[in-house]
Amino acid sequence: MTGWGAWSEGRYEGSGELTSRERVYAAVNHREADRVPICFGGCSATVIDEVPPYGTACSDLYKKVGILDATPQIGLVGNMVAAPEERLIERLHSDMHYLYANAPTEVIEEDANTKVWPFYFGMRIKTVGQHSMIDFTNPPMAHLETEADIEQYPHWPDLDTNIMDGVVEQARRLHEETSYFVVGDTPFAYYPFNGYGFNSGMDKWLLDMKLRPRFYHQLSSRFLEANLAFTGQFYRGVGPYVDAAMVYDDLGTQTSGLMSLEDYREFYKPYQAEIIRNIRRHLRPEAKIMIHSCGSIYQFIPDLIEIGIDILNPVQPMAARMEPWRIKKEFGKDIAVLGGHDTQYLLPNGTPEENVVGVRKLLREYAPGGGYVFAASINIQADTPAENVLASFDAALEYGGYPLSIPEENDEADYVSFVRRRNLPSRRKRISIYGNAQGV
């Protein structure tokens, strides 16, 4: 420890650097540390995608930083590189590290392009071109409408399945042998909310709430049972070693919430609160609860704070009412933010220099008083230039030191206005998954 006592009015005034763990704890407790913490590979939504042969963001980064003896390991769903090379995590100055359960990944080949994942309630995964994603065109629970249908459904996981092989040992190593702020995550963390849509279809999920509410709660309760069983197994083992627990789920679209606040309170908030209570009882008192919830979730934030959320991720700045200045002004004293650097336009389409300016603006809006961890606003997309990633994370390190002393910009626009004025969607040629250069 480097001197937790060297604080004055919420600001670190010690002479040495804090450890990564100390730095993140300071930030999420709304104190200014030695610098703004940085996160890459610190949770499941701060990693990187890879869709070869044309979307090779992870491979390109490996080459750019001299990692020539490793190849990206792509997961089953979404072409996500959930466990990027440790050397890349270090190169991007990350103060955080992700810890996942060791869940079964065996799949059944249904046809040449479709896999069924029995452990995940029979989820279908469809490959189109080079991309593998949840098959929303043929969800396995689409036909379920009664309690009897639920009971007869063949793909309910065995709740005694061991998901902990080697996990406690990894958690202990990360806690005792590194200074990372360690974030735990479990299978079924998406259930019963978005996971209901993954397996039933997004349309049926939302319609069931309104047309078949009794059935909705019956199926959601079954999903919740699995969530509580596996999160309980996970955090009983790793609770002494993790610094935060990740919960879900996406509540927003680009322009609004997925549902009204009233429907959220009726159909999901009670489940979410129960999940958090189940996790919290296994954690150390100082550990945090972090939620990943994409899109325009402004209207839900007070309720999230109420049920015990400490850290908000990924805070997508281009979604409606999610501007950094707005989130900081209205909620900055009550919840910390992790994320915020735009992955829709600026990171993939801007220049390295524009990304540096964007990072400086982001720090200027989010970092005062602590409460902020720099990260991309969702997983780095597969077509993102390596130069932009390095420029962004290096800028967060260079300009994130406290007390903040960030150069003034010629452009006085706030972060979101700066991104919009770049007209980035039409800036550069894109390569489709079929290999044809296309102007957008």
C-alpha positions in Angstrom: 0.0 0.0 0.0 1.3 3.4 -0.9 -0.4 5.6 1.7 -4.1 5.6 1.9 -3.9 8.3 4.5 -2.4 10.9 2.1 -5.8 12.5 1.3 -7.1 16.0 1.7 -10.7 16.9 0.9 -11.2 13.9 -1.3 -7.9 14.3 -3.2 -4.8 12.2 -3.0 -1.8 14.3 -2.0 0.8 11.5 -1.4 4.2 11.5 -3.0 4.1 8.1 -4.7 1.9 6.4 -7.2 -1.1 4.4 -6.0 -1.5 0.8 -6.9 -4.1 0.0 -9.6 -6.5 -1.4 -7.0 -6.1 1.7 -4.8 -6.5 4.0 -7.8 -9.8 2.4 -8.9 -11.2 2.3 -5.4 -10.4 6.0 -5.0 -12.2 6.8 -8.2 -15.3 4.8 -7.6 -15.5 6.3 -4.0 -15.6 9.7 -5.7 -12.1 10.8 -4.8 -9.3 12.1 -7.0 -6.5 9.6 -7.0 -3.0 10.2 -8.5 -4.6 9.8 -12.0 -7.8 8.7 -13.7 -7.9 4.9 -13.7 -8.0 3.1 -17.1 -9.9 -0.1 -18.0 -9.3 -2.5 -20.9 -10.0 -6.1 -20.3 -11.4 -5.3 -16.9 -14.9 -6.5 -17.5 -16.8 -8.3 -20.3 -17.8 -5.0 -22.0 -14.3 -3.5 -22.2 -12.6 -6.0 -24.5 -12.3 -6.1 -28.3 -14.0 -7.9 -31.2 -12.4 -9.8 -34.1 -14.2 -10.7 -37.3 -11.6 -12.1 -39.7 -10.4 -11.6 -42.4 -11.5 -8.0 -42.6 -12.4 -6.9 -39.0 -9.1 -7.6 -37.3 -8.8 -5.0 -34.6 -7.4 -7.3 -32.0 -4.8 -8.9 -34.4 -3.8 -5.5 -35.6 -3.2 -4.3 -32.0 -1.2 -7.4 -31.3 1.0 -6.6 -34.3 1.2 -2.9 -33.5 2.5 -3.4 -30.0 4.8 -6.3 -30.9 2.8 -9.3 -29.7 3.8 -11.7 -32.5 3.5 -15.0 -30.7 -0.3 -15.0 -29.9 -3.5 -15.0 -31.8 -6.9 -13.7 -30.6 -9.1 -16.4 -29.0 -12.7 -15.6 -30.3 -15.6 -16.7 -28.1 -18.7 -18.6 -29.1 -21.0 -15.5 -29.4 -20.4 -12.1 -30.9 -16.8 -12.6 -32.1 -15.6 -11.2 -28.8 -12.1 -11.7 -27.6 -13.1 -11.9 -24.0 -9.6 -12.7 -22.7 -7.1 -10.5 -24.6 -3.4 -11.1 -24.2 -2.1 -10.0 -20.8 0.6 -7.9 -22.5 -2.1 -5.9 -24.4 -3.9 -5.3 -21.1 -0.7 -3.9 -19.7 0.2 -1.9 -22.8 -3.2 -0.1 -22.6 -2.5 0.9 -19.0 -5.4 -1.0 -17.6 -5.9 -0.9 -13.8 -8.6 -3.6 -13.9 -8.8 -7.3 -14.7 -11.8 -9.5 -15.6 -12.5 -12.8 -13.8 -15.1 -15.2 -15.4 -16.6 -18.4 -14.3 -15.6 -21.6 -16.1 -19.0 -22.6 -17.6 -19.5 -25.5 -20.0 -19.1 -24.4 -23.6 -20.0 -27.7 -25.4 -22.4 -27.1 -28.3 -24.5 -29.2 -30.6 -24.0 -28.7 -34.4 -27.6 -28.3 -35.6 -26.6 -27.6 -39.2 -23.7 -26.1 -41.1 -24.3 -22.6 -39.7 -26.2 -23.1 -36.5 -25.0 -24.4 -33.0 -27.2 -25.1 -30.0 -25.6 -24.3 -26.6 -27.5 -26.6 -24.1 -26.0 -25.1 -20.9 -27.3 -21.7 -22.0 -31.0 -22.8 -22.1 -30.5 -24.2 -25.6 -29.5 -20.8 -27.1 -29.0 -21.0 -30.8 -25.9 -19.4 -32.3 -25.9 -18.7 -36.0 -22.9 -17.9 -38.2 -23.3 -15.5 -41.1 -20.2 -14.9 -43.1 -17.4 -14.6 -40.5 -19.7 -13.5 -37.6 -21.4 -15.7 -35.0 -24.3 -14.3 -33.1 -27.4 -15.3 -31.2 -30.0 -16.5 -33.7 -33.0 -14.2 -33.1 -34.7 -15.6 -36.2 -35.3 -19.0 -34.6 -35.2 -18.7 -30.8 -35.7 -22.0 -29.0 -38.3 -20.8 -26.5 -40.5 -18.9 -29.0 -43.3 -21.5 -28.6 -43.5 -21.4 -24.8 -46.8 -19.9 -23.6 -47.8 -21.9 -20.5 -46.3 -23.2 -17.2 -46.5 -26.7 -18.7 -44.4 -25.6 -21.7 -41.8 -24.3 -19.2 -41.7 -27.6 -17.4 -41.5 -29.6 -20.6 -38.7 -27.5 -22.1 -35.7 -29.8 -22.6 -32.8 -27.4 -22.0 -32.8 -26.4 -18.4 -29.3 -26.5 -17.0 -28.4 -28.7 -14.0 -28.0 -26.2 -11.2 -25.4 -28.3 -9.6 -23.1 -28.0 -12.6 -19.6 -27.0 -11.4 -18.5 -23.7 -13.0 -15.5 -23.2 -10.7 -12.7 -25.4 -12.1 -9.5 -23.3 -11.5 -11.5 -20.1 -10.9 -10.8 -19.6 -7.1 -7.1 -20.2 -7.8 -7.1 -17.6 -10.5 -9.0 -15.1 -8.3 -6.6 -15.6 -5.4 -3.6 -15.1 -7.8 -5.1 -11.9 -9.2 -5.8 -10.5 -5.8 -2.6 -11.5 -4.0 0.0 -11.4 -6.8 -1.2 -8.4 -8.8 -2.5 -5.0 -8.0 -5.4 -5.2 -10.4 -8.9 -4.2 -9.4 -10.6 -7.5 -10.1 -14.2 -7.7 -11.6 -16.2 -10.9 -11.3 -18.7 -12.1 -13.9 -20.9 -15.2 -14.2 -22.9 -17.2 -16.7 -26.6 -16.3 -16.8 -25.8 -12.8 -15.7 -28.1 -11.7 -18.6 -31.0 -13.6 -17.2 -33.9 -13.0 -16.7 -33.9 -9.7 -18.6 -32.2 -9.6 -22.0 -31.6 -13.3 -21.7 -35.3 -13.8 -21.9 -35.2 -12.2 -25.4 -32.1 -14.2 -26.4 -34.0 -17.4 -26.0 -37.6 -16.4 -26.7 -37.0 -13.6 -29.2 -36.9 -9.9 -28.4 -40.4 -9.3 -29.6 -41.9 -12.2 -27.6 -40.0 -11.0 -24.5 -41.6 -7.6 -24.6 -45.0 -8.8 -25.7 -45.1 -11.4 -22.9 -44.8 -8.6 -20.3 -48.0 -7.0 -21.5 -50.0 -9.8 -23.0 -49.0 -12.7 -20.7 -47.7 -11.1 -17.5 -48.4 -14.2 -15.4 -46.4 -16.4 -17.8 -43.7 -13.7 -18.1 -43.1 -13.9 -14.3 -43.2 -17.7 -14.3 -40.5 -18.0 -17.0 -38.5 -15.1 -15.4 -38.6 -16.8 -12.1 -37.1 -19.9 -13.6 -34.4 -17.9 -15.2 -33.8 -16.1 -11.9 -33.4 -19.5 -10.1 -30.5 -20.4 -12.4 -29.0 -16.9 -12.0 -29.1 -17.1 -8.2 -27.7 -20.7 -8.2 -24.7 -19.9 -10.4 -23.9 -16.5 -9.0 -24.1 -18.0 -5.6 -21.7 -20.7 -6.5 -19.3 -18.2 -8.1 -19.2 -15.5 -5.4 -19.1 -18.0 -2.5 -15.8 -19.0 -4.0 -14.3 -15.8 -5.3 -16.0 -13.2 -3.0 -13.0 -12.7 -0.8 -10.8 -11.8 -3.8 -12.9 -9.7 -6.2 -13.3 -5.9 -6.0 -16.5 -5.7 -8.0 -19.2 -7.9 -9.3 -20.8 -7.3 -12.8 -24.5 -7.4 -13.2 -26.7 -6.6 -16.3 -28.7 -5.7 -18.4 -29.3 -3.4 -21.4 -32.2 -1.1 -20.6 -31.8 1.3 -23.6 -31.9 1.8 -27.3 -30.1 4.6 -29.1 -32.9 7.0 -28.6 -34.9 5.8 -25.5 -35.4 3.1 -22.9 -36.5 -0.3 -24.0 -39.6 0.2 -21.9 -41.2 2.7 -19.7 -39.9 3.4 -16.2 -43.2 2.0 -14.8 -42.7 -1.3 -16.7 -39.1 -1.6 -15.6 -40.2 -1.3 -12.0 -42.9 -3.9 -12.5 -41.2 -6.4 -14.7 -37.5 -6.3 -13.9 -36.4 -4.1 -11.0 -37.5 -6.7 -8.4 -35.4 -9.4 -10.1 -32.4 -7.2 -10.4 -32.6 -6.2 -6.8 -32.7 -9.8 -5.7 -29.7 -10.7 -7.9 -27.7 -7.8 -6.3 -28.7 -8.9 -2.7 -27.6 -12.5 -3.6 -24.2 -11.3 -4.7 -23.6 -8.6 -2.1 -23.7 -11.1 0.8 -20.7 -12.9 -0.6 -18.5 -9.8 -1.2 -16.1 -7.9 1.0 -17.8 -4.8 2.4 -15.7 -2.4 0.3 -16.4 -4.3 -3.0 -18.6 -2.7 -5.6 -21.5 -3.6 -7.8 -21.1 -2.6 -11.4 -23.9 -2.7 -14.0 -23.5 -3.0 -17.8 -26.5 -1.4 -19.5 -26.2 -0.1 -23.0 -28.1 2.7 -24.7 -30.2 5.6 -23.4 -30.7 4.6 -19.8 -31.0 8.1 -18.3 -34.5 7.6 -16.8 -33.4 4.4 -15.0 -30.3 5.6 -13.2 -32.0 6.8 -10.0 -33.6 3.4 -9.6 -30.3 1.7 -10.3 -28.6 3.7 -7.6 -31.5 2.8 -5.2 -31.0 -0.9 -5.6 -27.3 -0.7 -4.9 -25.4 0.0 -8.2 -22.1 1.7 -7.6 -20.6 1.8 -11.1 -22.3 2.5 -14.4 -21.0 1.0 -17.6 -20.6 1.6 -20.6 -22.3 5.1 -20.7 -22.6 5.4 -24.5 -22.3 9.1 -25.1 -24.1 9.3 -28.4 -27.3 7.8 -27.0 -30.1 10.2 -26.1 -29.5 12.1 -22.8 -26.3 10.2 -22.1 -23.9 13.2 -22.7 -21.0 13.1 -20.2 -21.6 16.5 -18.9 -25.3 15.6 -18.2 -24.5 12.3 -16.4 -21.8 13.9 -14.3 -23.9 16.9 -13.4 -27.0 14.9 -12.5 -25.7 11.7 -11.0 -21.9 12.2 -10.5 -22.2 12.4 -6.7 -24.1 9.1 -6.4 -22.7 6.7 -9.0 -19.3 6.2 -10.7 -18.9 5.9 -14.4 -16.7 3.4 -16.3 -16.5 3.9 -20.1 -17.7 6.8 -22.2 -15.2 7.0 -25.1 -17.4 6.7 -28.2 -17.1 3.5 -30.2 -19.8 4.3 -32.8 -18.1 7.2 -34.6 -14.9 8.6 -33.0 -12.9 5.6 -32.1 -13.4 3.7 -35.4 -13.7 6.6 -37.8 -11.7 9.5 -36.4 -8.1 10.2 -36.7 -5.6 9.5 -33.9 -5.4 13.2 -33.3 -9.2 13.6 -33.1 -9.3 10.8 -30.6 -6.7 12.5 -28.4 -8.8 15.7 -28.5 -11.9 13.6 -27.7 -10.2 11.9 -24.7 -9.2 15.3 -23.3 -12.7 16.6 -23.6 -14.1 13.4 -22.0 -11.6 13.7 -19.0 -12.5 17.4 -18.6 -16.2 16.5 -18.3 -16.1 13.3 -16.3 -12.9 13.3 -14.2 -13.2 16.3 -11.8 -13.8 15.1 -8.2 -13.2 11.4 -9.1 -16.0 9.0 -10.0 -14.6 8.2 -13.4 -12.7 5.3 -15.0 -11.7 5.8 -18.6 -12.7 3.1 -21.1 -14.3 2.6 -24.5 -18.1 2.9 -24.4 -18.5 -0.8 -25.4 -16.1 -3.5 -26.7 -13.8 -2.0 -29.3 -15.3 -2.9 -32.6 -13.6 -5.1 -35.1 -13.0 -2.4 -37.7 -11.2 0.0 -35.4 -7.7 1.1 -36.4 -5.0 0.1 -33.9 -3.5 3.6 -34.1 -6.8 5.1 -32.7 -6.9 2.7 -29.8 -3.3 3.4 -28.8 -3.8 7.1 -29.2 -6.9 7.1 -27.0 -5.5 5.0 -24.1 -2.2 6.8 -24.2 -4.0 10.1 -24.0 -6.0 8.9 -21.0 -2.7 8.2 -19.3 -1.0 11.4 -20.4 -3.8 13.8 -19.5 -5.5 12.0 -16.7 -3.2 13.0 -13.9 -4.6 14.8 -10.8 -4.8 17.7 -10.3 -6.2 17.9 -13.8 -4.2 20.2 -16.1 -5.6 19.5 -19.5 -4.7 21.9 -22.4 -7.6 24.0 -23.6 -8.9 23.2 -27.1 -9.5 25.6 -29.9 -12.9 23.9 -30.2 -14.9 24.8 -27.1 -17.6 22.2 -27.9 -18.5 19.5 -25.4 -17.5 15.9 -26.1 -20.7 14.9 -27.9 -20.9 18.1 -30.0 -17.3 17.6 -30.9 -18.0 14.1 -32.2 -21.1 15.1 -34.1 -19.3 18.0 -35.9 -16.7 15.7 -37.3 -19.3 14.1 -39.7 -17.5 10.8 -39.1 -19.9 8.2 -40.7 -19.0 9.5 -44.1 -15.3 10.0 -43.4 -13.6 6.9 -44.4 -14.2 3.9 -46.7 -15.4 0.8 -45.0 -14.7 -2.8 -45.8 -17.7 -5.1 -45.8 -17.5 -8.6 -44.5 -17.6 -9.7 -48.2 -14.4 -7.8 -48.9 -15.7 -5.0 -51.1 -14.5 -1.5 -50.4 -17.6 0.7 -50.0 -18.0 4.4 -49.4 -20.5 5.2 -46.7 
